[in-house]
Amino acid sequence: MKTLDQVQPRKAIASLPFSITQSGSYYFTKNLNFTATSGDAITISASNVTVDLMGFTLSSSGGVTGDAFRINSGLRNISISNGVIVGTTTVTASGVAPNQTWSVAPGGFNNGINAFSTPEASSCQFSHLRISGCRQKGLDGGEQAVVEQITAAQNGNAGIVCTIGSVNNSTASSNQLYGIGAPTVTNCTASSNGGNGIVSIFGTVSNSNAVFNGSTGISVLLGNVTGCISLNNKASGITVSPGSVTNSTALSNGDDGINASSGVVAFCMASTNNTNNNGASNISAAGATRTGNNPAP
């Protein structure tokens, strides 16, 4: 005879709040709604944990102030995937793009997934999730995280954040602050966020789009931008300081189309920028090595 754990080694999450204190695999059995005004819906306090939402939704009532998933400090190898996380926060943009303002009506989960603590959780993976309506961040993945196929929208702070790690094939829209912040961002879209669309430090943003954001479309410090498009953002389209911008396009942004104080700007195209009429340029790269651009700066 087999034990129950041998027949079904995964453990069901069928009610809230739920605390994970042992390594292993966990799964949702139905949609779950969190209503407690204190505490978190699901707390993870063990490393080597997998949570599969099985396509179900983890939602919250307006009075909730805790996180949907709280990952405690110092943990490793947490995976959360395949479902929906929903608070009741709404983010509203007023005015005509790109010169809009954003306001927030907070409610529900504080964060969708929160791995931010000291020391941060590390080597986690998050995939195939839709996260919206949180008071603060949709997803804070901690260090060395891999984030894939996440949609983060209508959150009161940022959409997707990784201190060290990568965000791939994901979308962040209508978040009050910025859309995506990670060292490596690939095949992503950030649109209609209140601040910067995509932010990277010591990394690379590639094959990604930033559209109608309330500040700079793509902002990189000590890194590279390649194969990207930045349109109709309130501030600059693409800024890199220092680093390189290659094979990228910036159109109809409020400030400079492409701004690089040093490094390389090559095979880029920029036009109809400076929509705020402040004397900005399509390509501002006086301190950079330049080749094959249109227009030539």
C-alpha positions as CSV (number, residue, x, y, z in Angstrom):
1,M,0.0,0.0,0.0
2,K,1.2,3.5,-0.9
3,T,1.1,6.4,1.6
4,L,-1.0,9.4,0.8
5,D,2.2,11.4,0.1
6,Q,3.2,8.8,-2.5
7,V,-0.2,8.8,-4.2
8,Q,-0.3,12.7,-4.3
9,P,3.1,14.1,-3.3
10,R,1.9,17.6,-3.8
11,K,0.1,19.5,-1.1
12,A,-3.2,21.3,-1.7
13,I,-3.8,25.0,-0.9
14,A,-7.6,25.1,-0.4
15,S,-8.0,27.9,2.2
16,L,-6.4,31.1,3.4
17,P,-4.3,32.2,5.1
18,F,-1.8,29.4,4.3
19,S,1.7,29.0,5.6
20,I,4.3,26.9,3.8
21,T,6.9,25.8,6.3
22,Q,8.3,22.7,4.5
23,S,10.0,22.3,1.1
24,G,7.9,20.6,-1.5
25,S,5.2,21.2,-4.2
26,Y,1.9,22.9,-3.5
27,Y,-1.1,23.6,-5.8
28,F,-4.4,25.5,-5.8
29,T,-7.6,23.5,-5.9
30,K,-9.9,26.4,-6.6
31,N,-10.2,30.2,-6.8
32,L,-9.3,31.7,-3.4
33,N,-10.3,35.1,-2.0
34,F,-8.4,36.7,0.9
35,T,-10.4,39.0,3.2
36,A,-8.3,39.4,6.4
37,T,-7.3,43.1,7.0
38,S,-3.9,42.0,8.5
39,G,-1.4,39.3,7.6
40,D,-0.5,37.8,4.2
41,A,-2.6,35.4,2.1
42,I,0.3,32.9,1.6
43,T,3.6,33.0,3.5
44,I,6.5,31.0,2.3
45,S,9.2,30.3,5.0
46,A,11.0,27.3,3.5
47,S,13.4,27.1,0.5
48,N,12.9,24.7,-2.4
49,V,9.2,25.3,-2.8
50,T,7.0,25.2,-5.9
51,V,3.5,26.7,-6.0
52,D,1.2,26.0,-9.0
53,L,-1.9,28.1,-9.1
54,M,-3.3,25.6,-11.7
55,G,-5.0,28.5,-13.6
56,F,-7.0,29.7,-10.6
57,T,-7.2,33.2,-9.2
58,L,-5.9,34.5,-5.8
59,S,-8.0,37.6,-5.1
60,S,-8.5,40.1,-2.2
61,S,-11.2,42.3,-0.8
62,G,-10.6,46.1,-0.7
63,G,-9.6,46.1,3.0
64,V,-6.7,43.7,2.7
65,T,-3.3,45.2,3.4
66,G,-1.0,42.2,3.4
67,D,0.7,40.5,0.4
68,A,-0.7,37.8,-1.8
69,F,2.6,35.8,-1.5
70,R,5.2,36.8,1.1
71,I,8.5,35.1,0.6
72,N,10.6,35.4,3.8
73,S,14.2,36.6,3.9
74,G,17.1,34.4,2.9
75,L,15.2,31.7,1.1
76,R,16.2,30.1,-2.2
77,N,14.6,28.3,-5.1
78,I,11.0,29.4,-4.9
79,S,8.8,28.9,-8.0
80,I,5.3,30.4,-8.4
81,S,3.4,30.0,-11.6
82,N,0.2,29.6,-13.7
83,G,-2.5,31.8,-12.4
84,V,-3.9,35.2,-11.5
85,I,-3.3,37.5,-8.6
86,V,-5.7,40.4,-8.1
87,G,-6.1,43.3,-5.7
88,T,-8.6,46.1,-6.0
89,T,-6.2,49.0,-6.6
90,T,-7.0,51.2,-9.7
91,V,-4.6,53.5,-11.5
92,T,-6.1,56.2,-13.6
93,A,-4.3,58.3,-16.3
94,S,-5.7,61.8,-17.1
95,G,-4.8,64.0,-20.0
96,V,-3.5,63.4,-23.4
97,A,-0.4,61.2,-23.9
98,P,2.4,61.7,-23.5
99,N,1.6,64.6,-21.1
100,Q,-0.6,62.7,-18.7
101,T,-0.8,62.5,-14.9
102,W,-1.5,59.3,-12.9
103,S,-3.6,58.9,-9.7
104,V,-4.1,55.8,-7.5
105,A,-7.1,54.5,-5.6
106,P,-5.4,51.9,-3.3
107,G,-7.1,48.6,-2.2
108,G,-6.5,45.0,-1.7
109,F,-3.1,43.2,-1.7
110,N,-0.1,45.3,-0.8
111,N,2.2,43.4,-3.2
112,G,1.3,40.5,-5.4
113,I,4.6,38.6,-4.8
114,N,7.0,40.1,-2.3
115,A,10.6,38.6,-2.0
116,F,12.0,41.9,-0.9
117,S,13.6,41.6,2.6
118,T,17.1,41.6,4.1
119,P,18.6,39.4,2.9
120,E,16.4,39.0,-0.2
121,A,15.3,35.7,-1.4
122,S,17.4,34.4,-4.3
123,S,17.3,32.1,-7.3
124,C,13.5,32.2,-7.6
125,Q,11.4,31.7,-10.7
126,F,8.1,33.3,-11.6
127,S,6.2,32.5,-14.8
128,H,2.8,32.6,-16.5
129,L,1.1,34.9,-14.0
130,R,-1.2,37.9,-14.4
131,I,-0.8,40.3,-11.5
132,S,-2.9,43.4,-11.1
133,G,-4.4,45.9,-8.7
134,C,-1.9,45.7,-5.8
135,R,-1.2,48.7,-3.6
136,Q,2.5,48.7,-4.2
137,K,4.3,46.3,-6.6
138,G,3.0,43.5,-8.7
139,L,6.1,41.4,-8.4
140,D,9.3,41.9,-6.5
141,G,11.4,38.9,-7.3
142,G,14.4,39.4,-5.1
143,E,17.9,38.5,-6.3
144,Q,18.9,36.3,-9.2
145,A,15.3,35.8,-10.2
146,V,14.1,34.5,-13.6
147,V,10.8,36.2,-14.5
148,E,9.0,34.9,-17.7
149,Q,5.6,35.6,-19.2
150,I,4.3,37.9,-16.5
151,T,1.7,40.6,-17.0
152,A,1.6,43.3,-14.4
153,A,-1.0,46.1,-14.6
154,Q,-2.7,48.7,-12.5
155,N,-0.4,48.4,-9.5
156,G,0.1,51.5,-7.3
157,N,3.9,51.4,-7.5
158,A,5.9,49.3,-10.0
159,G,4.9,46.4,-12.1
160,I,7.9,44.0,-12.1
161,V,11.1,44.4,-10.1
162,C,14.2,42.2,-9.8
163,T,17.2,43.5,-7.9
164,I,19.5,41.0,-9.8
165,G,18.0,38.8,-12.5
166,S,16.1,38.8,-15.7
167,V,12.7,39.6,-17.0
168,N,11.7,38.0,-20.3
169,N,8.6,38.0,-22.6
170,S,6.6,40.1,-20.1
171,T,4.3,43.2,-20.1
172,A,3.9,46.0,-17.6
173,S,1.2,48.6,-18.2
174,S,-0.7,51.3,-16.3
175,N,1.4,51.0,-13.1
176,Q,1.7,54.3,-11.2
177,L,5.5,54.4,-11.0
178,Y,7.6,52.4,-13.4
179,G,6.9,49.3,-15.5
180,I,9.8,47.0,-15.3
181,G,13.1,47.2,-13.4
182,A,15.8,44.6,-13.8
183,P,19.4,44.2,-15.0
184,T,18.4,42.1,-18.0
185,V,15.1,42.8,-19.9
186,T,14.3,40.9,-23.1
187,N,11.3,40.8,-25.4
188,C,9.2,43.0,-23.0
189,T,6.7,45.8,-23.4
190,A,6.1,48.7,-20.9
191,S,3.2,51.0,-21.7
192,S,1.3,53.8,-20.1
193,N,3.2,53.6,-16.8
194,G,3.4,56.8,-14.7
195,G,7.2,56.9,-14.5
196,N,9.9,55.2,-16.6
197,G,8.8,52.3,-18.8
198,I,11.9,50.1,-18.4
199,V,14.8,50.6,-16.0
200,S,18.1,48.7,-16.0
201,I,21.3,49.1,-14.0
202,F,24.5,47.2,-15.0
203,G,22.5,45.3,-17.6
204,T,21.0,45.1,-21.1
205,V,17.6,45.9,-22.5
206,S,17.0,44.1,-25.8
207,N,14.1,43.7,-28.3
208,S,11.7,45.6,-26.0
209,N,9.2,48.4,-26.5
210,A,8.3,51.4,-24.3
211,V,5.2,53.4,-25.2
212,F,3.2,56.3,-23.6
213,N,5.1,56.2,-20.3
214,G,5.1,59.3,-18.0
215,S,8.9,59.7,-18.0
216,T,11.7,58.1,-20.0
217,G,10.8,55.1,-22.1
218,I,14.0,53.1,-21.5
219,S,16.6,54.2,-19.0
220,V,19.8,52.3,-18.6
221,L,22.8,53.0,-16.3
222,L,26.0,51.3,-17.1
223,G,24.6,49.0,-19.7
224,N,23.3,48.6,-23.3
225,V,20.1,48.9,-25.3
226,T,19.7,47.0,-28.5
227,G,16.9,46.4,-30.9
228,C,14.4,48.5,-28.9
229,I,11.5,50.9,-29.8
230,S,10.5,53.8,-27.7
231,L,7.5,55.9,-28.7
232,N,5.4,58.8,-27.3
233,N,7.0,58.9,-23.8
234,K,6.8,62.1,-21.8
235,A,10.6,62.5,-21.3
236,S,13.3,60.9,-23.4
237,G,12.8,57.8,-25.5
238,I,16.1,56.0,-24.6
239,T,18.8,57.2,-22.2
240,V,22.1,55.3,-21.6
241,S,24.8,56.7,-19.2
242,P,27.3,55.3,-20.0
243,G,26.8,52.4,-22.5
244,S,25.7,51.7,-26.0
245,V,22.5,52.1,-28.0
246,T,22.3,50.0,-31.2
247,N,19.7,49.2,-33.8
248,S,17.0,51.1,-31.9
249,T,14.2,53.5,-32.8
250,A,12.8,56.6,-30.9
251,L,9.8,58.5,-32.2
252,S,7.7,61.4,-30.9
253,N,9.1,61.5,-27.3
254,G,8.8,64.6,-25.2
255,D,12.6,65.1,-24.8
256,D,15.6,63.7,-26.6
257,G,14.8,60.7,-28.7
258,I,18.1,59.0,-27.8
259,N,20.5,60.3,-25.2
260,A,23.9,58.8,-24.6
261,S,26.6,60.7,-22.8
262,S,29.4,58.3,-23.8
263,G,29.8,54.8,-25.3
264,V,28.4,53.9,-28.7
265,V,25.3,54.9,-30.7
266,A,25.0,53.0,-33.9
267,F,22.4,52.2,-36.6
268,C,19.6,54.0,-34.7
269,M,16.8,56.1,-36.0
270,A,15.0,58.9,-34.3
271,S,12.5,61.5,-35.5
272,T,9.8,63.9,-34.3
273,N,11.1,64.0,-30.8
274,N,11.2,67.1,-28.6
275,T,7.4,67.2,-28.5
276,N,7.6,69.4,-25.4
277,N,9.5,72.0,-27.3
278,N,12.3,72.3,-24.8
279,G,15.1,72.3,-27.3
280,A,15.9,68.6,-27.2
281,S,17.4,66.6,-30.0
282,N,16.4,63.5,-31.9
283,I,19.9,62.0,-31.1
284,S,22.0,63.6,-28.4
285,A,25.3,61.7,-28.3
286,A,28.1,64.3,-28.4
287,G,30.4,62.2,-26.2
288,A,29.7,58.9,-27.9
289,T,31.1,57.1,-30.9
290,R,28.5,57.3,-33.6
291,T,27.9,55.5,-36.8
292,G,25.1,54.7,-39.2
293,N,22.4,56.7,-37.4
294,N,19.5,58.6,-38.9
295,P,19.8,61.5,-38.4
296,A,23.5,61.7,-37.8
297,P,24.0,63.6,-34.6
